[in-house]
């Protein structure tokens, strides 16, 4: 009878593998990255982009949330413009 699959830590493997947990953490870090505001500047201007990043930093929110709260950009525009994969040329 085959032994149950285990994680490197020795506990039984679940659908939440270390890799998926790491990917979730990376996605969270990326969503909280204020540097992504650079993609907004050409579209909405430096001053508005600066206000968005300051709002996110001051309130401890994600850039996306702060952008919507200011009313300077709508959801589908934000998602089109602020796409980290496109920003690093990973268009797979």
C-alpha positions in Angstrom: 0.0 0.0 0.0 1.5 3.4 -1.0 2.3 5.8 1.8 0.4 9.1 1.9 2.2 12.0 0.2 3.8 14.4 2.7 5.1 17.9 2.6 8.8 18.6 3.3 7.9 19.4 6.9 6.5 15.8 7.2 2.8 16.7 7.5 0.3 15.2 5.1 0.1 17.0 1.9 -3.1 19.1 1.3 -4.3 21.1 -1.6 -2.4 24.0 -0.1 1.1 23.1 -1.0 4.1 25.2 0.0 4.3 26.4 -3.6 0.7 27.6 -3.7 1.1 29.3 -0.3 4.3 31.0 -1.5 2.5 32.1 -4.7 -0.4 33.6 -2.6 2.2 35.5 -0.5 3.9 36.8 -3.7 0.6 37.9 -5.1 -0.2 39.8 -1.8 3.2 41.5 -1.9 2.7 42.5 -5.5 -0.8 43.9 -4.8 0.7 46.0 -2.0 3.6 47.2 -4.1 3.3 51.0 -4.4 5.9 51.0 -7.1 3.3 49.9 -9.6 2.0 53.4 -9.6 4.6 54.2 -12.2 2.3 52.6 -14.8 -0.5 55.0 -14.0 1.5 58.2 -14.5 1.4 58.3 -18.3 -2.4 57.6 -18.3 -3.6 59.9 -15.5 -0.7 62.2 -14.9 2.0 62.4 -12.3 0.1 64.5 -9.8 -2.9 62.2 -9.6 -0.7 59.1 -9.5 1.2 60.7 -6.7 -2.0 61.4 -4.8 -3.0 57.7 -5.2 0.3 56.3 -3.9 0.3 58.7 -0.9 -3.3 57.7 -0.1 -2.4 54.0 -0.2 0.7 54.5 1.9 -1.0 56.8 4.5 -4.0 54.4 4.9 -2.1 51.2 4.6 -4.3 50.0 1.7 -3.5 48.5 -1.6 -2.7 50.7 -4.6 -5.8 49.4 -6.4 -8.1 50.3 -3.5 -6.6 53.8 -3.2 -6.9 54.4 -6.9 -10.7 53.6 -6.9 -11.2 55.7 -3.8 -9.8 58.8 -5.4 -12.1 58.4 -8.4 -9.3 59.0 -10.8 -9.5 55.6 -12.5 -12.1 52.9 -12.9 -11.5 49.2 -12.3 -11.2 47.9 -15.8 -8.8 50.8 -16.7 -6.7 50.0 -13.6 -6.5 46.3 -14.5 -5.5 47.1 -18.1 -2.8 49.6 -17.1 -1.4 48.1 -14.0 -0.5 44.6 -15.2 2.8 43.5 -13.7 3.3 40.7 -16.2 3.1 43.2 -19.1 5.3 45.6 -17.2 8.1 43.0 -17.1 7.2 41.6 -20.6 5.8 38.3 -19.4 2.9 38.0 -21.8 2.4 34.3 -21.5 
